[in-house]
């Protein structure tokens, strides 16, 4: 298994889930998708199984049990090992302490916002704002629903963070659109 598989952001999610309780990959995928779109975009069944195999190969997780439910195929339940727990703590510590720059597709696109022209920029940002607002409302409702259940807030704190980022982005978009409309953000004139 390539070592870079262990650099996949899903590794942290899988180790974190197994810190909560032993689980099989199908349940892990379901849990990640239920908790928020942040994981749903980055994860698919194939990538999850690849990561699980890599984690088992380096003994950060281990087979705990085999389950069978009705006519369904047998499912392998994994548990976090001591080495996996130490690796989880090490990675969390590094990633929480280090405010390294994270590059998003949106950030890359905003760098060239000027190419759209003022009207195009306003139209694109306005559409993004509407879509982001809709998603933020849905995410807030989903988080509230999850918190009504038996999931401790600490286990979905990343969803709170994602909502805070989305709300900050909405505020920023509103200010940029306003600046374009009032002329505070000007486009250079052609020579």
Helices and strands as residue ranges (DSSP letters): G 3-7, H 10-20, E 23-24, H 25-35, H 37-42, H 45-57, E 61-67, E 75-80, H 82-97, H 105-110, G 113-116, H 117-148, G 153-156, H 157-182
